[in-house]
Amino acid sequence: MKTLLRKLLPSNAKQRLRIFLVAVDEFLLTLLSYLFEYFPRGCTWLYSLVSRDFMREQQAVLSGRLAYRNKEGIQAVSSALLRRNIHRLEKGLCMRPRRDVFAADFILDTVECFSTCIDNKRVESNELKWAFDVLNAYFEAVTHIDNIAKANAIFMTIDKSLMDSLSTPNNRFIPYQQKSLIDTDITTANFRDLCIRRRSVRWFKDQPIADEKLNEAMSIALLAPSACNRQPFRFHVCNDKNTAPDIARMAGGTAGFAENIPCVITIVGDLSAYPMSRDRHVIYIDAALAAMQLMLALETLGLSSCPINWPDLDVPEQKMASRLRLSDFERPIMLVAIGYADPQGMIPYSQKKSINVIRTDVS
């Protein structure tokens, strides 16, 4: 309906309609502000009658929970359930002091999921190796009470021929001591310089970008922390100067510079990684961590970038979902424009807040 009205209404009528809608919104906000003080739950219900702002998130969360249940946490090449539970086992193995018995309530589900992933031959081999190595370490470390003994018996019957080709005694994907981390000569000053150099660049050269550089940056982005290591996002890459602007324009905040963007990555969150609605915001947290690491990595490769805000609006969401062939449980989180910076292009100064503005000490 909105799209049809945009096409049919003349400019002056659309302007009057915008003014009217703003006035209605202000009236409703004023009314709800009074109601909220005395009837917060009723106010929330009333707001849902006059606004669809949160409906897409609700639908996506429900779709994601159903997809999680129907697939039992197993995706085409990755299992959210397996990744979550193996990471939980890792944390148990890292505890000080380590308990003789832990994870007894979910170890059976974990081993059965691992067995399913082995059988379907779709899950990425490194994910399976990680799960296999951690399960081995777990069963070596714990006391085999009933549930654990049953899980171990199932684990011992799993066909491990694939693991034999991946595992070596000196290459086990298991928890390790902090002192084993590699040393680095990166100083705080070096890192600060990198962060200062990383600016939101909007003007790019007409120069192609090698996919190898994009893959290198994305592989570094994947080293970012993620809740229970589920990494519930995908990078949809459009490395084509002829079509990247079309995707960039969907964001709305790219007017005037979208046409010169040679490459854009749409970071999409996957709500099918979660069985419960309480985790619905983790896609934004994990994707944001990866996005920042992606942009810093791009900078080290000589590539500039610009994070592009993605507002929660009906028409752009529908267009993006159609363009990227997204499922109902997948949500665009942000876009990142990428390219070789035009040295003559201007960059906003963007003064940042001071420490005394953002720091609050808690006693």
N, C-alpha and C positions, 0 to 999 in steps of 0.2 A: 504493500500500500504506500509506504513512504517513497519508494522508488518511483511509483506511478505519479504521485503528487508532485515530485520534483520535476518530472518531465512535462506535466500538464499545466502547472500553475505558472503564471508570469512572475518576473522577478519581484515586482512590488507586492504582489499577493503573498509570495513566500516570505518576504520581509515582515509583513503585517502578521503572518501566522507565527513567525518566530517570536515576535514581541508578545503576542497573545499567550503562547506556550510558556514563555519566561514568567509572565505575570501569574499564570495559573500555578506554576511550580513554586513561586514565592509565596502565594496564598496558602498552598498546601503545606509548605514547610513551616510557615508561621503557625498554622492550625496544629500541626503535628508536634511542634515544639511545646505547646501548652499541654497537649495530651500525654506526651512522653513523660512528663514529670510525675503524673499520677497513675497512668495506665501504660507502662512501657511495653508489656506484651500485646495489649490490645492495639497500641500504636503501631507496632511492627506488623500486625495482621492487616490493619487499615492501609498502611503504606504499600503492602503487597498488592492491594486491590487497585491502586492508582499508578503503580510503577512496575515495570518489567525489568528493572535494572539488575536484579539478582537471579532472574529466572534462568538465564543461560548457564550460570554457574551451577544452579541446582540440577538442571537437566544433565549437564556434563558430569557432575559428581555421581548422579544416579546411574547414568550410562556406564561410567567407569567402574562402579561397584558391581554392576551386573556382568560386565566384561571380565572383571577379576574372578568372580564366582564361576562363570561359565568356562573360563580357561584355567581355573585353579591357579592363577598367578603365572601361567606359562605363556610367554609371547612367542612370536615367530622365531626369533634368534636369541631371546633372553627371557629369563624367568624372574619376575619381581619377587615372587615368594621365595625362590631359592636364594637370590641375592640378599634379601633381607635376613633370612634365617642363618645363612652362613656367616654374615657379618655379626649377628647376635652371638654365634658360637665363638667367633674371633674375640669379641669383647669379653666373653666369659673366660677364654684362655689367657687374656691379658690381665685379669683381676689380680690384685694383691691384698691378702693372700688368695690364691686360687682355691675354689671350693672343690671337694672331691666329687660332688654331684651338682650339676647345673644343667639347665635346658631340658630337663626330663619331660616337661609339658609339651615341648614342640619338636623333639628330636625325631619321633616317628614320622610326623608330617614332612619333616625336612628330608629324611632318607627316601621316603616314598616319592617326593617331588624330584629328588635327584635321579631316582630310578626312571621316572617318567621322561625326564629330560634326556637321559642316555638313550632310551628306547626310541624317542621321536626323531633323533638324529638331526635336529634343527638348531639346537642351542649352540652358541659359539663355543669352540673348543677351549679357549682360555678360561671362560666362565666355569666350564665343567671341571677343568684341572684345578682351579682355585677351590671349588666345592669339594672335590675329591681329596685334595691335600689337607684342607681344614677338617673334614670329617675324620680322616685318618688320625690327625693330631688329637682331635677331640676324644675318639674312642681309646686312644692310648693314655689319655690323661685322667679320665673319670672312672669312678666305681660303677660297675655294670649292674645297677639295680634293674627291676623288672622292665620298665619302658626302654631303658638304655640298652639292655641285653637284647630285647626284641628288635630294636632298630639296628643294632650291630649285626644280628643274624641276617636281617634283610640286606644290609650293606655288603656283607660277605658274599651274598649270592648274585650280586649285580655283575653283569658282564663288563669287565674293566679292560678289555683289549685296547680300547681307544686311549685309556689312561696310560697304558704301558708305553705307548708311542710318544706321550707328552711329558711324562714324569721322569725326572732324574734325581738322584740323591742330593745333588748340589743346587737343585733348582726347584725348591718347594715353595708354593704360594701360601705361606703360613705366617702368623705374627712373628715379629723379630724385635730385638732390643733397639732402643733409640740410638745407642752408640754405633749401630750399624749403618745409620744414614750417611749418605755421601756428603763429603765436605764441599763447601762452595766458597768462592772468593768474592761473592756479591756483597758489597757493603750497603749499609743503610742509605748512604749518599747515592750509590749507584741506583738503587731501587727507587729512591725519591726522584732522581733525574728521569728514570723511565716513566714514572707516573706523571711527572710534569710534562714530558714530551707527548704522552698520550692525550691528545685533545680530540674533541668531536669535530672531525673534518667533514666538510660538506662539498668541497670542490676537488674533483679528481682529474687526473690525466686520462687521456684516451689511450690506455695501455692495458693489454690483457694481463690477467693474473693466472699464474700457473697453479693448477689444481694441487700440485705437490705442496705448495706453500700453505694453501688452505687446509689440507689434511694435517700438516705438521702443527699448525695453530690449533686445530680442533683436537688433536691428540693430546696437546698440552692442556687444553681446556678440560678434558676428561679427567685430569688429575685433581681437579677441584673437589673439595669435600662434598659429600652427598649423604642425606639422612639414610642410614642403614644401607648405604652404597647402592641404592636402587637406580640412581641416575634417571629420573623419570622424564626425559626430554629427548627430542631429536633435533638435529640441525638440517633444515631444508635449504639446500644451497642452490642459488640461481647465479651461476657464473657466466652470464651472457649479457653484454651491454645493451642488447636489443630488447630483452624481456625483463631484466632486473628493474628498470624504472617502473614498469607496469605493476610489479609487486610492491615496490617502495611507495607508490602513490596511494595504495590502499590504506596506509597508516594515517593519512590526513595531515600530518605535521611536516610533510616533505615538499610542500608547494614551493616552487621556485628553484629547487635544486635536484629533484628526483631524476630529471632527464639526464644528468651527467653521472649517475651512479652506475658503475660497471658490474658490480657484484653485490648481492644482498643475501644474507642468511636469516631465515625466519626460525626463531627458536620456539619449538612447540612442546607444551607440557602434555604428559600422558597420565590421565587420572585413572586408568585401568591398573596402575601399579599399587592401588590401595583398596583394601576391603572395607575401610571405614571412612565416613565423611569428615571425621575430625582431622584427617591428614590432607584435606583438599588444598591447603595453601603451600604445601611442601614443594609442589611443582615450581612455584614462583621463587622460593628460596634457593632451591638447588640450581635452577636455570640461571638465576642472577649470579650465583657464585661462579658457574661455568662461563657465563658471558663476560664477566670482568677479566677472568683469566684468559679467555679467548682474545680479547682486545689488547691485553698487554703482550701476549704472544705474537699477535699480528705486528705490533710495533717493532718487536725485535727482528722481524722478517722484512722490515722496510715498508710495511703496509699500514695505511692509516684506516681509521674506522669512525663510525658515528652510530651510537645506540639510538634507536628510534622508538619512541613510546608507542604502545599499542593500546588505545582506549577501548573500553568494553561497549561497543556500539553494534546494533543489529546488522546493518547493511555491510560494513567492513568485515565483520565476523563471517557472515554468509559468503561474501566474495572470497575471502581467504580460504575458508573451508572447502569451497568448490575448486579454487585454483590449485590447492595443495592436496586435494582429495583426502581431507581429514575425516577421521571417525568422530562420532558424537562426543566421545570422551577426550578428544584432543583439543587443546586450547592454545591459540597463538599467545605468546608471552611478550615477545619483543622482536624487533628487527635490528640487524646490524648491517649498515652499509659499509662496504670495503673497497679500497682501491689505493692506487699510488697518488699521494697528495699533489695537487697543483701548487707549486711553490709560490705562485702569485695569489692564491686563494686566501681570503680573510677568515680568521678564527675568532669567535667571541672570547673576551677576556675571562668571563665567568668567575668572578671573585668568589672564593669559597668562604664558608663560615669559619669563625675562630674557635679555638678549643674551648674558651670560656663560654661560648654560646651553646655548644652541643654536649659538654660534659656536666653530668650531675653526679656528685659523690653520694654514695649510700653508706650509712653507718650501721 
